[in-house]
Amino acid sequence: MVHEVKRRVIDSLGCALGAWKEEPCRIAREVASEFSAKRGSTIIGTSHKAPPDWAAFANGCCIRYFDYNDTYLSKEPAHPSDNISAALAVAESFGATGPELITAIALAYEVQCRFCDAASIRARGWDHVTYGAFSTALACARLMNLDPDRTRHAVNIAGVAGAAMRQARVGELSHWKGVAFATAARHGVYSALLARAGMTGPGPIFEGQMGFEKQLGVSLGNLGEKFAVPLPKSEHGPAAMILKTSIKYWPAEYHSQSAIEAALFLRKEIADLARVKSVTIESHDAAVEIIGSEPEKWKPNTRETADHSLPYITAIALIDGDVTNKQFEPERFADPQVWRFLETVKVKRNAELSAIYPDAVANIVHVDLDDGRQLTRRVDYPLGHAKNRLKDSEVEKKFFALVSPTIGAERARGIVDLVWKLDEAKNVDELIKAVDMKQK
């Protein structure tokens, strides 16, 4: 578990520093930088200490923006590393040790992923980040060493005001797609701070007359059962949910990862793209519903829409033979030639692929050529999936690709080395200083 947390911290810091200059990250940083605090937390890439909830927000925006951080798929999908911004902010503010930070992160993964196993709130019009208010509040309460009563109040405060609408992820997507969990993280920190000071919250937050189950319509679960978060068999057992999460190999919505891998394989067999007559993507229900059905996905006008478009992501993999951050820049996703190619792309549901989800996140890509041939590739477990895990060296390689162009290879190597020794750290100060983009 300790090693897996370190891998996620490396991955998340890479995503954050890689996206540091992007517009919503800059906006969040500028707003958060207007405030300072005695026991503040550093806004990543700077030396400025803001209130820890604001730092969690600004840093969370960076971790999430490229849609490149890790993923958990269940009844509800999630990006559990979104919790790291809250845990890191509170760990700095309260002087927590490296091992304490690792424990809090593992706890957040455990809580959020188990909520995702309990019920789909997406199906009811609510966003997955709603679960993040609970997980970040608990992680922060742990780092603040709150007693059980105050921890309960932190969770109750977070839950009663933490419901987020799914509108953030439908139609033409905005900056908010990558900012929604950062808001939940900020709320989790804020709730724990209030509870620490003695603020009480309404309860029971889940089964109450107007509680979580009633308001979000999850009292009957997905199959008629009562909503319940599955717990480990032993309360003293090791945290295991993080082992079921997947690290992304490409900067795009996770349900498209296997389609990217399939398309890149087929691209090597296509000598001339002009010979492509049509492309068909057979996919599972979750992928079709989330990233493969709305008309905006065939004519993306924002980065957020492009990296959440199964047809665009698959098409650009075929066209460019690569999927990096460059494929999600406006001059690429709005290229009229790309849009014309997208007119040949169809997305179809496949019952078999739906039946094996979320254990597998499968896609089948068919490319029909003008000579009558059809090229086909199926991928069930894309590179980085929990059942096709990245090696430590590949996690590092991803980090270096995101960070080294900006701060240099030597400094990037130093950050990675610090994270690998996080379980020996007396505090997180050295790591925070190492990620200052202006450091010489």
C-alpha positions as CSV (number, residue, x, y, z in Angstrom):
1,M,0.0,0.0,0.0
2,V,2.8,2.4,0.9
3,H,4.5,1.9,-2.4
4,E,1.3,2.4,-4.3
5,V,0.6,5.7,-2.6
6,K,4.1,6.9,-3.6
7,R,3.4,5.9,-7.2
8,R,0.1,8.0,-7.1
9,V,1.8,11.0,-5.6
10,I,4.5,10.9,-8.3
11,D,1.8,10.6,-10.9
12,S,-0.3,13.4,-9.4
13,L,2.5,15.8,-9.0
14,G,3.5,15.2,-12.6
15,C,0.0,15.9,-13.8
16,A,-0.2,19.0,-11.6
17,L,3.1,20.5,-12.8
18,G,2.4,19.6,-16.4
19,A,-0.9,21.5,-16.3
20,W,0.4,24.4,-14.2
21,K,0.2,27.0,-17.0
22,E,-3.2,26.0,-18.3
23,E,-5.9,28.6,-18.0
24,P,-8.2,27.2,-15.2
25,C,-5.1,26.3,-13.2
26,R,-3.8,29.9,-13.6
27,I,-7.2,31.3,-12.6
28,A,-7.4,29.2,-9.5
29,R,-3.9,30.0,-8.5
30,E,-4.4,33.8,-9.0
31,V,-7.6,33.8,-6.9
32,A,-6.0,31.6,-4.1
33,S,-2.9,33.8,-4.1
34,E,-4.9,36.8,-3.0
35,F,-5.2,35.2,0.5
36,S,-2.6,34.3,3.0
37,A,-2.7,32.3,6.3
38,K,-0.6,31.9,9.4
39,R,-0.8,28.1,9.1
40,G,-1.2,28.1,5.4
41,S,-0.4,25.6,2.7
42,T,1.7,26.2,-0.4
43,I,0.1,26.7,-3.8
44,I,1.9,24.2,-5.9
45,G,4.6,25.7,-8.1
46,T,4.9,28.8,-5.9
47,S,6.2,29.7,-2.5
48,H,2.9,31.4,-1.5
49,K,1.0,30.0,1.5
50,A,-2.8,30.3,1.2
51,P,-5.5,29.0,3.6
52,P,-5.3,25.2,3.3
53,D,-8.7,24.9,1.7
54,W,-7.8,27.3,-1.0
55,A,-4.5,25.6,-1.6
56,A,-6.3,22.3,-1.9
57,F,-8.5,23.9,-4.5
58,A,-5.8,25.4,-6.6
59,N,-3.6,22.3,-6.4
60,G,-6.5,20.1,-7.1
61,C,-7.3,22.0,-10.3
62,C,-3.8,21.3,-11.6
63,I,-3.8,17.6,-10.7
64,R,-7.1,17.0,-12.5
65,Y,-7.0,19.4,-15.5
66,F,-5.2,17.2,-18.1
67,D,-7.6,14.3,-17.2
68,Y,-4.4,12.3,-16.8
69,N,-4.6,11.3,-13.1
70,D,-5.6,7.8,-12.0
71,T,-9.0,6.2,-12.2
72,Y,-11.3,3.8,-10.4
73,L,-14.2,2.2,-12.2
74,S,-17.2,0.6,-10.5
75,K,-20.9,1.5,-10.2
76,E,-19.6,5.1,-10.1
77,P,-16.3,6.0,-11.8
78,A,-13.9,8.3,-10.0
79,H,-10.4,9.8,-10.0
80,P,-9.2,8.9,-6.4
81,S,-5.9,10.8,-6.7
82,D,-8.1,14.0,-6.7
83,N,-8.0,13.5,-2.9
84,I,-4.2,14.1,-2.8
85,S,-4.5,17.9,-3.0
86,A,-6.5,18.1,0.2
87,A,-4.3,15.6,2.1
88,L,-1.1,17.4,1.0
89,A,-2.4,20.8,2.0
90,V,-3.5,19.7,5.4
91,A,-0.3,17.7,6.0
92,E,1.7,20.8,5.4
93,S,-0.5,23.1,7.5
94,F,-0.5,20.7,10.5
95,G,3.1,19.5,10.2
96,A,2.2,15.8,9.5
97,T,4.9,13.3,8.8
98,G,5.3,11.5,5.5
99,P,3.9,8.3,6.9
100,E,0.9,10.2,8.3
101,L,0.3,11.7,4.8
102,I,0.6,8.3,3.2
103,T,-2.0,6.8,5.6
104,A,-4.4,9.7,5.0
105,I,-4.2,9.3,1.2
106,A,-4.8,5.5,1.5
107,L,-7.8,6.2,3.7
108,A,-9.2,8.6,1.1
109,Y,-8.8,6.0,-1.6
110,E,-10.4,3.4,0.5
111,V,-13.5,5.6,1.3
112,Q,-14.1,7.0,-2.1
113,C,-13.7,3.7,-4.0
114,R,-16.0,1.9,-1.6
115,F,-18.6,4.6,-2.1
116,C,-18.3,4.0,-5.8
117,D,-18.9,0.3,-5.2
118,A,-22.1,1.1,-3.2
119,A,-24.2,3.0,-5.8
120,S,-24.1,5.0,-9.0
121,I,-25.1,8.6,-8.4
122,R,-24.3,9.5,-12.0
123,A,-27.4,7.6,-13.1
124,R,-29.4,9.9,-10.9
125,G,-27.9,13.1,-12.3
126,W,-25.3,13.7,-9.6
127,D,-21.6,14.0,-10.1
128,H,-19.0,11.5,-8.7
129,V,-17.2,14.3,-6.9
130,T,-20.0,14.2,-4.4
131,Y,-18.3,11.2,-2.8
132,G,-15.1,13.2,-2.7
133,A,-16.5,15.5,0.0
134,F,-16.7,12.6,2.3
135,S,-13.3,11.0,1.5
136,T,-11.4,14.3,1.7
137,A,-13.1,15.3,5.0
138,L,-12.1,11.9,6.5
139,A,-8.5,12.2,5.2
140,C,-8.2,15.7,6.7
141,A,-9.7,14.7,10.0
142,R,-7.2,11.9,10.2
143,L,-4.3,14.4,9.6
144,M,-5.7,16.8,12.1
145,N,-6.0,13.9,14.7
146,L,-9.6,14.6,15.3
147,D,-11.4,12.4,17.8
148,P,-14.4,10.2,16.6
149,D,-17.0,12.8,17.5
150,R,-15.3,15.7,15.6
151,T,-14.5,13.4,12.7
152,R,-18.2,12.5,12.5
153,H,-19.1,16.2,12.5
154,A,-16.5,16.9,9.7
155,V,-18.1,14.2,7.6
156,N,-21.6,15.5,8.3
157,I,-20.7,19.1,7.4
158,A,-19.0,17.9,4.2
159,G,-21.9,15.7,3.2
160,V,-24.8,18.0,3.9
161,A,-23.5,20.7,1.5
162,G,-21.4,18.6,-0.9
163,A,-23.8,17.4,-3.5
164,A,-22.6,18.2,-7.0
165,M,-24.8,18.1,-10.2
166,R,-23.7,15.9,-13.2
167,Q,-24.3,18.9,-15.5
168,A,-20.6,19.5,-15.2
169,R,-20.0,16.6,-17.5
170,V,-22.7,16.7,-20.2
171,G,-22.9,18.6,-23.5
172,E,-20.1,21.1,-24.4
173,L,-17.8,20.8,-21.4
174,S,-16.2,23.8,-19.6
175,H,-13.3,24.4,-17.2
176,W,-15.6,23.1,-14.4
177,K,-15.2,19.5,-15.6
178,G,-11.6,19.6,-14.3
179,V,-12.4,21.8,-11.3
180,A,-15.4,20.1,-9.8
181,F,-13.4,17.7,-7.5
182,A,-11.0,20.5,-6.5
183,T,-14.1,22.2,-5.1
184,A,-15.1,19.0,-3.2
185,A,-11.5,18.8,-1.9
186,R,-11.7,22.4,-0.7
187,H,-15.0,21.7,1.0
188,G,-13.6,18.6,2.7
189,V,-10.7,20.6,4.1
190,Y,-13.0,23.4,5.2
191,S,-15.4,21.0,6.9
192,A,-12.6,19.3,8.9
193,L,-11.2,22.7,10.0
194,L,-14.7,23.8,11.2
195,A,-15.2,20.5,13.1
196,R,-11.8,20.8,14.6
197,A,-12.8,24.2,16.1
198,G,-16.0,22.7,17.5
199,M,-18.6,23.2,14.8
200,T,-21.2,20.5,14.8
201,G,-22.9,19.1,11.7
202,P,-26.3,17.6,11.1
203,G,-26.8,13.9,11.4
204,P,-27.4,11.2,10.7
205,I,-26.0,12.3,7.4
206,F,-26.8,9.1,5.4
207,E,-29.9,7.5,6.8
208,G,-31.6,10.6,8.2
209,Q,-35.1,11.8,7.3
210,M,-33.6,14.3,4.8
211,G,-30.1,12.7,4.6
212,F,-27.9,11.5,1.7
213,E,-29.9,8.4,0.9
214,K,-33.1,10.3,0.7
215,Q,-31.9,13.3,-1.2
216,L,-29.8,11.5,-3.8
217,G,-32.2,8.7,-4.3
218,V,-29.8,5.9,-3.4
219,S,-31.7,4.3,-0.5
220,L,-32.6,1.5,-2.8
221,G,-29.2,1.2,-4.4
222,N,-28.9,-0.1,-8.0
223,L,-30.7,-3.4,-7.5
224,G,-33.3,-2.7,-4.9
225,E,-31.0,-3.2,-1.9
226,K,-30.5,-0.6,0.8
227,F,-27.6,1.7,0.2
228,A,-24.6,0.5,2.1
229,V,-20.8,1.1,1.8
230,P,-19.1,-2.3,1.7
231,L,-16.4,-2.5,4.4
232,P,-13.3,-4.8,4.6
233,K,-13.8,-8.1,6.5
234,S,-11.4,-6.9,9.2
235,E,-11.3,-3.4,10.5
236,H,-7.6,-3.9,11.0
237,G,-6.9,-5.2,7.5
238,P,-4.7,-3.4,5.1
239,A,-6.0,-0.7,2.7
240,A,-6.6,-2.5,-0.6
241,M,-8.7,-0.3,-2.8
242,I,-5.8,1.7,-4.2
243,L,-4.5,-1.6,-5.7
244,K,-7.7,-1.6,-7.8
245,T,-7.1,1.8,-9.3
246,S,-5.5,2.4,-12.7
247,I,-2.9,4.9,-13.7
248,K,-3.5,6.5,-17.1
249,Y,-1.0,6.1,-19.9
250,W,-2.7,8.7,-22.2
251,P,-4.2,12.1,-21.2
252,A,-7.8,11.3,-22.0
253,E,-11.0,10.1,-20.2
254,Y,-10.3,6.6,-18.9
255,H,-13.0,4.7,-20.9
256,S,-11.2,5.7,-24.1
257,Q,-7.8,4.3,-23.0
258,S,-8.4,0.9,-24.6
259,A,-9.7,2.5,-27.8
260,I,-6.5,4.6,-28.0
261,E,-4.3,1.5,-27.7
262,A,-6.4,-0.3,-30.3
263,A,-6.3,2.7,-32.7
264,L,-2.5,3.2,-32.3
265,F,-2.0,-0.5,-33.1
266,L,-4.1,-0.2,-36.3
267,R,-2.4,3.0,-37.3
268,K,0.8,1.1,-38.0
269,E,-1.1,-1.0,-40.6
270,I,-2.6,2.0,-42.5
271,A,-0.2,3.4,-45.1
272,D,-2.5,6.1,-46.3
273,L,-5.3,7.6,-44.2
274,A,-7.1,8.7,-47.4
275,R,-8.0,5.1,-47.8
276,V,-10.1,5.0,-44.6
277,K,-13.8,4.9,-45.5
278,S,-15.2,4.6,-42.0
279,V,-14.3,3.8,-38.4
280,T,-16.6,2.0,-35.9
281,I,-15.9,1.8,-32.2
282,E,-17.7,-1.0,-30.3
283,S,-17.9,0.0,-26.7
284,H,-19.5,-0.7,-23.3
285,D,-22.5,1.2,-22.0
286,A,-20.6,3.5,-19.6
287,A,-18.3,4.7,-22.4
288,V,-21.1,5.3,-24.8
289,E,-23.1,7.2,-22.2
290,I,-20.3,9.3,-20.8
291,I,-18.1,10.0,-23.9
292,G,-19.7,8.6,-27.0
293,S,-23.3,9.7,-27.5
294,E,-23.7,13.5,-27.5
295,P,-23.4,15.4,-30.8
296,E,-20.8,17.8,-29.2
297,K,-18.4,14.8,-29.1
298,W,-18.2,14.8,-32.9
299,K,-17.5,18.6,-33.1
300,P,-15.5,19.4,-29.9
301,N,-15.1,23.2,-29.2
302,T,-13.2,22.9,-25.9
303,R,-10.3,20.9,-24.6
304,E,-12.6,19.5,-22.0
305,T,-15.0,18.2,-24.6
306,A,-12.2,16.8,-26.8
307,D,-10.6,14.7,-24.0
308,H,-14.1,13.4,-23.1
309,S,-15.0,12.4,-26.7
310,L,-14.6,8.8,-27.6
311,P,-14.9,9.5,-31.4
312,Y,-12.4,12.3,-31.3
313,I,-9.8,10.6,-29.1
314,T,-10.0,7.4,-31.3
315,A,-9.9,9.4,-34.5
316,I,-6.9,11.6,-33.5
317,A,-5.0,8.5,-32.4
318,L,-5.5,7.1,-36.0
319,I,-4.7,10.4,-37.7
320,D,-1.6,11.5,-35.6
321,G,-0.4,8.1,-34.4
322,D,0.0,9.6,-30.9
323,V,-2.1,11.0,-28.1
324,T,-0.4,13.6,-26.0
325,N,-1.4,17.0,-24.6
326,K,-0.8,18.4,-28.1
327,Q,-3.8,16.5,-29.5
328,F,-6.0,18.5,-27.1
329,E,-4.9,22.0,-28.1
330,P,-7.5,24.1,-30.0
331,E,-5.7,24.2,-33.3
332,R,-5.8,20.4,-33.3
333,F,-9.3,19.4,-32.0
334,A,-10.9,22.2,-34.1
335,D,-9.1,21.4,-37.3
336,P,-11.8,21.2,-40.1
337,Q,-10.0,18.2,-41.6
338,V,-10.2,16.4,-38.3
339,W,-13.9,17.2,-38.1
340,R,-14.4,15.8,-41.6
341,F,-12.7,12.6,-40.6
342,L,-15.0,12.4,-37.5
343,E,-18.0,12.3,-39.9
344,T,-16.8,8.7,-40.7
345,V,-16.7,7.6,-37.0
346,K,-19.5,5.7,-35.4
347,V,-19.9,4.4,-31.9
348,K,-21.9,1.3,-31.1
349,R,-22.9,-0.5,-27.9
350,N,-21.6,-4.0,-27.4
351,A,-23.5,-6.1,-24.9
352,E,-20.5,-8.4,-24.3
353,L,-18.2,-5.5,-23.5
354,S,-20.9,-4.0,-21.2
355,A,-21.2,-7.3,-19.4
356,I,-17.5,-7.5,-18.4
357,Y,-17.4,-3.8,-17.3
358,P,-16.0,-2.6,-14.9
359,D,-13.6,-5.5,-14.5
360,A,-12.5,-4.8,-18.0
361,V,-12.7,-1.4,-19.8
362,A,-12.9,-2.8,-23.3
363,N,-13.2,-1.3,-26.8
364,I,-13.1,-2.8,-30.3
365,V,-12.0,-0.5,-33.1
366,H,-12.8,-1.4,-36.7
367,V,-11.3,0.5,-39.6
368,D,-12.9,0.0,-43.1
369,L,-10.6,0.7,-46.1
370,D,-11.6,1.6,-49.6
371,D,-10.3,-1.8,-50.9
372,G,-12.9,-3.7,-48.9
373,R,-10.6,-4.7,-46.1
374,Q,-11.5,-4.2,-42.4
375,L,-8.8,-3.9,-39.8
376,T,-9.9,-4.7,-36.2
377,R,-8.3,-4.6,-32.8
378,R,-9.8,-5.3,-29.4
379,V,-8.2,-4.2,-26.1
380,D,-9.7,-5.2,-22.7
381,Y,-7.0,-4.0,-20.3
382,P,-5.2,-1.0,-21.6
383,L,-1.7,-0.2,-20.5
384,G,-1.8,1.2,-16.9
385,H,-5.0,-0.7,-16.0
386,A,-5.0,-2.4,-12.6
387,K,-4.6,-5.7,-14.4
388,N,-1.9,-4.4,-16.8
389,R,0.0,-2.2,-14.4
390,L,2.7,0.3,-15.3
391,K,6.1,-0.4,-14.0
392,D,7.7,2.1,-11.6
393,S,10.0,3.2,-14.4
394,E,7.0,3.9,-16.6
395,V,5.4,6.0,-13.9
396,E,8.6,7.9,-13.7
397,K,8.8,8.3,-17.4
398,K,5.3,9.8,-17.5
399,F,6.4,12.2,-14.8
400,F,9.5,13.3,-16.5
401,A,7.7,13.8,-19.8
402,L,5.3,16.2,-18.1
403,V,7.8,18.0,-15.9
404,S,11.3,18.0,-17.3
405,P,10.6,20.4,-20.2
406,T,9.7,23.1,-17.7
407,I,12.1,22.6,-14.7
408,G,14.8,20.4,-16.2
409,A,15.7,16.7,-15.8
410,E,17.8,17.1,-12.7
411,R,15.1,18.9,-10.6
412,A,12.5,16.5,-11.9
413,R,14.6,13.5,-10.8
414,G,15.0,15.2,-7.4
415,I,11.3,15.4,-6.9
416,V,10.8,11.8,-7.7
417,D,13.5,10.7,-5.3
418,L,11.9,12.7,-2.5
419,V,8.5,11.0,-3.1
420,W,10.1,7.5,-3.0
421,K,11.4,8.4,0.4
422,L,8.2,9.9,1.6
423,D,7.7,7.2,4.3
424,E,10.9,8.5,5.9
425,A,10.0,12.2,5.9
426,K,9.5,14.1,9.1
427,N,7.3,16.5,7.3
428,V,6.4,17.5,3.7
429,D,8.3,20.8,3.6
430,E,11.2,19.6,1.5
431,L,8.9,18.1,-1.1
432,I,6.8,21.3,-1.2
433,K,9.9,23.4,-1.8
434,A,11.1,21.0,-4.5
435,V,8.0,21.6,-6.6
436,D,8.3,25.4,-6.6
437,M,8.4,26.2,-10.4
438,K,10.4,29.4,-9.7
439,Q,13.1,27.7,-7.7
440,K,16.6,28.1,-9.2
